[in-house]
Amino acid sequence: MDIPRFHLAFPVHDLDAARAFYGGLLGCPEGRSSDEWIDFDFHGHQIVAHLAAPHPADGETNPVDGHDVPVRHFGLILSLAAWEALAARLRAAGAAFIIEPGVRFAGQPGEQATLFVRDPSGNALEFKAFADDAMVFAK
């Protein structure tokens, strides 16, 4: 393992819907599971959907480059080709974007393609890509 993997556990109110979203739409292979949780391989990282009572979507946002970005979110940095393919797959599936696919910080350090969606339980996810990987932590 060259880069440490992260582990993230998060609440979902419907395991079948989580399977369809993470496993089906996002293409994350399923690992271990029980009647209460499911492990997914999130591009080499372990995320675990834990069954919990429905909770309201977190409405807190911060302004970032003209958009209201959900404060509580997680996601991935993909290659630009993988990001474009995911954006197309989400559009084709009729995903409701929190923030439509587009470019943030255009012409500035940290320029990135980004999009935000919610899973069926209301968890916000961000997927982004950098044309130049050196820009991930650029100031």
N, C-alpha and C positions, 0 to 999 in steps of 0.2 A: 504494500500500500504506500504509494508515493505521497499522497496528500491525505491528511486525516479526514475521516468521514464524519459528518455530523449526524446526530440522531435527534429527531423531533417528534414528540407526541402531541396530538391535537384532538379536540373533540369533534365528533360527528353524531348526527341524530339518526342516521340510517346507513347501516353497513353495506347493504346492497347498492345504494346510490353511490357510496364511496367507492365500491368496487367498479361500478360502471364509469365513474369520473376518472379516478386515478389509474385503474387498470385498463379500462377500455379506451376512453378519450385521450388520456395522457400517455398511455402505453407503458405504465410502470408495472413490471412483473410483481406478482404477489408472492410474499414469503409465508412465514408462519401466520396462523390466525386462530381465533377462538370465536365463541359466540359474543364476545365483548370487544374484540380488537382485531385489526389486520395490519401486518407489516407490508410495506411496499418498498421496492428498490427504486428510489427517486434519483436515477442517473448515478448510481453508486453510493448514495446516501440512504440511510434508513429512516423512513417516516412511518409513524404508527397512528392509524385512525382508531381512536378509542370511543366506543359507544357512550354517549352522555345524553342527558335530557336536552331538548332543543334550547338554544340560547339565541338571544338577539344578535344580529351582526354588529360588530364593533363599528360605531359610526365616527370615531375620532379620526381626523385627517390632518395632514400638514401640507401646506402649499409647496410644491416642487415644480419649478419650471412651468408654471401656469396651470398645473393640475392639482386636484385634491387627492393626495396619496394616502391610502389607509395606513394608519400608524402600525396596526398589528397586521403583519403579512409575512409570508415566506415565499421562497421561489428558487429559481436557478439562473445562472449565467450560462447561456448556450452559445454554440457557434452561430454565426449569422445565418448560415444555411438551415441549421436545425430550428432556429427561432422563426425564420420565414415559413418553414414547413408546419411548425406548431400553430403559428398565427393563421395560416390557411386552413388547417384542420379544425381549429376552434371556430373560425368563421363559417365553415361548411356545416358544422354541427349546430350552428345558431347560438353559440355562446353569447351571453350577455356580458359585455366588457364593462368593467368599472372604468378603465381607461383604455381607449381603443389603441390598437397597435400603431406605433409611430416612433419618431426620433426625439429624444430628449437631449438638451444641451447641445443643439446643433452648432457645429463650428467651434465648440469650446472643449477644453480638457474634460474628459469623461463622457464625450458624446456616445450615446447608446440607443439602440432600438429597445423599446419596452412595451409591455402590455400588462394589464391587470384583469383578472377574472376572480369570481368567487366559486368555490365548490358548492355542491348541493346543500351543505350545512352552513354556508355563509362565510367560510374561511377565505380570506383574501390571499391570492397568489400573484406574484410578479415573475414574469419571465423576461429576461433581457439578454442583449448580445452587444458586443463591442467589435467594431471593424478592426481595431487595434487592441489586442489584449493588454498592452502596456497602459491603457487608459482606465483599467478597472479601478485603480487607486490614485489616479491623477488628481492633482490639486488645481 
